Amino acid sequence: MAGTKKSKIRRRRHKKVLKQARGYRGGRSTNYREAKQSVERGLKHAYRHRKEKKRNFRRLWITRINAAARQNGMSYSQLIGKLKKADVKLNRKMLADLAVRDPEAFSAIVDFAREIE
């Protein structure tokens, strides 16, 4: 009499995938085969979008810095170039935050950059 093969392992794997598929509609949340495909696709998109999120935030910061710099009579590229030359260690996230929350401080940074040759 032949015994079942891998029953515990298979059940565990199926339960893990079905748990990840909770909240999906229709058979995607109950049928293992459909759930497995949906979960794999979802994880693939999640991985890709985690990378994309970083790019999108950098674009947002650059846009904010550029807008604030132009209000102070300087372009983004000139500002960043002069800050690099002066060895100022402010990253784009912090510069954008200053531009939004504390325009006076950002103006002081722009004035400092203007003095650099």
Secondary structure, 3 states (H helix, E strand, C coil): CCCCCCHHHHHHHHHHHHHHCCCCCHHHHCCHHHHHHHHHHHHHHHHHHHHHHHHHHHHHHHHHHHHHHHHCCCCHHHHHHHHHHCCCCCCHHHHHHHHHHCHHHHHHHHHHHHHCC
